[in-house]
Each structure stands twice: as structure tokens, then as C-alpha cells.
Amino acid sequence: MITDVVPLASDATSPVFSWKLLADFQDMWSYLYMVNAFRAGLIVAVVCAVVGWFMVLRRQTFAGHTLSVAAFPGASLAVLAGFSTSLGYFGFCVAAALVIAAMQREGRDGGAEESAVTGTVQAFALACGYLFISLYKGLLEGPTALLFGDFLGITTGQVVTLAVVGAVVLAVLAVIGRPLLFASVDPEVAAGRGVPVRLLGTLFLVLLGAATAEASQITGTLLVFALMVIPAATAQQLTARPGLSLLLSVLLALAACWAGLIAAYYQPYPLGFFVTGFAFAAFVLAHLFRFAREAAGRRAPLQMGSAA
């Protein structure tokens, strides 16, 4: 039976991991908020892994970080004004993406100009967030969850919203994925072939804003990179094949998100910390694996030469 009751940390019956995996999962999924958390985690992990893979490939992690910062004032304003936090997340993130896209320039200095605009948007978003927090007269528990993530308040309605937005983002990426990949790898040649590079860049920033807004509701605005950057960067360390790399990015993001949810259910620490910790561990292991593989590759010719 699924219940809406959330167990308190001080309750004598607070969850304890027993290593009886089937019983542990049955107990965990008997709460509706945990079922919703796993559903939301699945949606967010897949969307962020796919969008994040293109973001890392396009070297737009600074823009992604700025959009995650924009989620902070959006959610803070929602808490202050008393409307849906999801609306605040999506509204501010997409608006910031449109501002960055509208003010970027093409040409030799376009990258520097985009970085300056991105930094300006980030600074203004932070200032707005701190203003809304200072105006908030309630308990600080709500704003703290906005920064570091909380899975206790994920409702069925929010899961539906995440699913709809995620489906739209993935559908658009499926349509523009091939030309976007071309424009990301070699924008000058793509433009010469008639690919609308600027339009694709603007559309991708909007998709990045939507994905960032989704991830912020799971990991919090400060740790959104756990799902947006780390799995994609890890996958691209392991293989240069686009299809396999994209699949690995999705699997790594999903594993980090669900493992983080399980850990946060049994331990009284922020969800964002666990998600980030698991993702970072995979990133370190990927680097060690690549280093060992390259070292083995360098030793092989030396051994063959000495044998000859």
C-alpha cells in the first residue's frame, strides 16, 4: 500500500537499511513521495544527460552554470510570492537563456562576448535571488531546499509537469540533433553548408534552460551540475563514439540520481550531496581508467621493441 505520510527523522520507526534489498525497496516505495521522487529522477536524469552531453560538447558549461543560477531567483520569487516553484524555475531559466542567446554575437570575438553576457546575467540573477531571500519572512527551510535539493515535496503534479517538459525537450533534440551535432563540432563548416548555426544555438540554449530548471528541482540550484555536466563529461572520457557516449551519459546520470535518492532516504543529509558525490566518484574512476589504458598502450610498443 502506498501512503502519503512522510516519516520524520526523529521518529523511532525512521528507515534503517537492513541489506534485505527486496524488503527495503518495498518499504521505501510504500511512500508516495518516494515513488514520485524516483519517477522525477528518471525523467530529469535522462533529459539532463542528453542536453548536458551537447552542452559539454559545445563548451557551454559556463552558460549552463548561469542558467542554474537563474533557477535560484526564480524559485525564490515563487516561494516569496506563493505561486508554483516549477513556474519560477522554468520562467527564469528560459528567460535567462533567451537573454544570453539574444545578446551573443558571431565572429572572432563572439565567444568572449557571450562569456561577458553570460557572466552579467549570472551576477544579476544572484543579486535577485538574494533580494527575494532577504524579503522572505518565513522559515528558511524552504529556500535551503531550493539551493541544495529536496525530494520530500515532489508531487504527482510536478512529475507530470517534468514528464511533459522532458518529452518536449527530447522531441526537439531528436529533430535538431544531427545538425546540432554538426554545428557543435565545426560551426564554420556547418554555416558554409547552410546549417542555421545561430538559430540552432538559440534553440539549444532554451532547451538547456528547460533541462536546468528540471534538474534544479531534484539537486537544488547550487548542485545542478551533478546531472548536467558530470555524467556527460565522464562518458566523453570513456569513449569518443557519439552514440555510445550519449548512452553512457544517460546511464551514469540515472545511476547517480537513483543511488542518491536511496542514500538520502536512509541518511539525514541533502540529496544534492549524494547525487553529486556518486557522479563525481564515477568521473574520477573514468579518469583513472583512461590513464591506465593510455599507460598500458604506451608500455605495449616498448615491450614489443625490447622483445625484438
N, C-alpha and C positions, 0 to 999 in steps of 0.2 A: 504494500500500500504506500502511495506517495503522499507526503504531508507537506504543508507549508511552514511548519514550525521550524525555526532555526535554533539549534542547540547553543546555549551560552557557554563561553569558555569557563565560567565559574561553576557550571552545573556538574554535579557528581557523575552524571552519565555522559560527559563530554567524550567525543570519539577517541578511541585508542586503537592504534594499528596492532593487529593480532597475528599477522602473517597467514591467516586463513583468508586467502585472497577472495574467494567467492563470497564468503560471508561479509568481508569488509566492503566489497563493491555493492552488495545488496543493501547493506546498511547505509552506505554513502548515497546511493541512488534512490533511497526511500524518501529523500527530501527533494521537494520540487525545485528549490533554489539551486541544488547541486546538479540536477538534471538540466536545468536551464543554463547553468554555468558551462557544462560540458558541450551543450549544443552551441552556445555562443562561442566557446573556444574553438570548436571545429570550424565554424564559419569564418571567424576572424583569422585563424591560423592560415587557412587556405588562401583567403583574399590577400592578406598581408605578405605571405610568402611569394605569391605570383607578382604582385605590384612591387614588392621590395626587391625582387630579382632584377626587374627592369631598372629600378632606381639605382641599385649598386652598379649595374652595367653602364648606366648613363652618367655615373658620378654625380648624382644629385642628392647625396646623403645630407648635405647641409640644408637643402630645401626641405627634405623630409623631416629633419630635426626642427626646422622653423614651423612647419605645419603642426608638428606635435606640440610645440609651444603654444600655437594658436588655439589648440584644443583647451588649454588651461583657462584663458579668459572666457571662452565660450561656455564651458561647463560652470565656471564660477558665476557668470552672469545668470545662467539658468537657476543655480541654487539661490542666488540673491533675489531674482525676480519671481521665483516659484513656478517656472514652467519646466517642460521636459528637458533633462540634461542631454538626451540624444539630439534634440533640436539644436541645443547650444554647441555640442561637439561638431555636428555636421555643418551648421551655419558658418561658424568662424573658420573652420578648416578649409571649406570650399571657397569662402570669400578671400582668405589669405592666398590660396592657390591662384585665384583669378588675378589678384593684385600683382603677384610675382610674375605671372605669365604676361600681363598687360604691359609691364614696365621693363621687361627684358629686351635686349637689342641683339641683332645679328651682327656678325662681323668679327674682326680680330679681337676687339675688346668686349665682345658680348658676354664672355664668361665672367670677367671682372665686374662688369655692370650688373649682371644677375646676382653675383655674390653680394655686392653692396646693397642691392634692393632687398635681397633675402635677409641680410643682417638687420636692415632697417625695420622690416616687417616684424622680425623676431623681437627686437627691442621694444617696439610699440605694443606687441601682443603681451609681453611680460609685464609692461607697465600697466596695461589694462587689467590683467589678471590680478596683480597686487592691489589695484584700486578696488576691484569688486570684492576681493577677500577682506580688505580693510572695512568695507561698508557692510559686510555680512555680520549680523549681530547674534546669530545663533551659535550652536555648538560647533567647534572646529572639526568634529569627526567627519562631517560631510566633505569639506574642502580637502582634508587629508586623504580621503579615499579618491578624490579627483586626481591627486598628484601621484599616488602610489598604487592605485588599483584596489578594487573590492569586488568580490563575486557574490556577496550575500544579497545584494539588492537587484540582481538581474532577473527581470520579469519575463513572462512569456511574450508579452507585447514587445519588449526590447529584442528578444530573439527573432521575432517575426520581422521587425524593422531591419535588424542586421542581415537577415536572410535575403530580404528584398534588395537592399542596397548592395550586398555582396554579389547577388545574381546579376544585377545591372553592371557592376564593375567588371566582373569576369566576362560577361557577354560582350561588352565594348572592347575589352582587351583581346578577346578571341577574334573580333573583326579587324582590329588595327594591329594585331600582334606582329605579323610579318613585316609590314612597312615600318612599324615602330622599331623592330629589331634592326632593320637596315639603317634607319636614321640614327639609331643609338651607336652602332658600330662605326659608321662612316657618314656623318651628316652631309659633308660637302658632295660626295659622290651621289648620295641619295637625292640631294636637291637638284643635282645635274640630271638625274634620271626622271625628274618630275614629281618626286615624292614631296608632299606638303609638310616639310620638316617643322615649320613653326606651328602649324595647326596641330600636328601630332604632339608637339611639345606642350602646347596649352592643354590639350585634352588629357594628356598623361598627368599633368600637374593636378587637374581636377580629380582624376581617379586616385591619385596619390593622397589628395586631401580627404577624400571619402574613406579610403583604407586607413589612414591615420586616425580619423575620427572613430572608426570601428575599434582599432587596436587600443585606443586610449581608454575605452570603456572596460577593457579587461586588465591591462597592465598599469593604467594610470598614465597621465601625460608625461611624466618625467622618465618613464622606462619603456616608452612605446617602441624604442629601437630594438628591444629584445626580440620582437616579432618582425619588425620592418627591415632590419639590417643584418643581424647576426646569422639567421638561418641562410639567407641568400649569400652572404659573404663566405660562410662555411662551405656551402655547396659549390661555389665557384672556385674554392681552394682545392676541392676534391676532383673536379672534372671540368674540362673546357667544352664538353659537348652540351649545347644549349638545352636540348630536351631532357637529358639525364640530370643536368644541373638544376633545372626548374623543378623536376620531380623530387630530387633530394631536398631542395629548399622547402617544399610543401611538407614532406615527411618530417624534417627536422623541426619546423615550426609547430606542427601538430604535436610531436612528441614533447617538446619543451612546454607547450601550453597545458596539455593534459597532465603531464608529470607535475607541473607547478600547481595545478588545481588539486591534485591528490595530496601533495605535501602541505598546501595551505589549509586543507580540510583537517589535517591531524595536528598541525603546528600553529601557534598563535602569532604568526609573522606575516608580513604583507605578501600578497600573491605576486606582485611585480618582482619582488626579490627572488622568489623561487623560479619564476619563468626566466628571468634574466640569468640566474645562476646556472640553470640547466643548459640554456642556449650558449652561454659563454664557455661552459665545460666542453661542449661539442666543438666549438670554434677552436679551442686550444688543442683538443685531440686531433682535429683535422690538420692543423699546422704541424703537429708532431708527426703525423702520418706522412704528410708531404715531405717534411725534412728527412725522415727515414727513407722514404722512397728515392729521393734525389741522392742521398748519401749512398744507397745501395747501387744506384745507377752509375755513380762516379767510381765505385770500387770495382764494378764488373770489368770495364776496359783495362784497369790496372792489373787485375788478376790474369786476364787473358794475355796481356803483354808480358807479364812475368813468366807465364807458363810457356809462351813461345820462345 
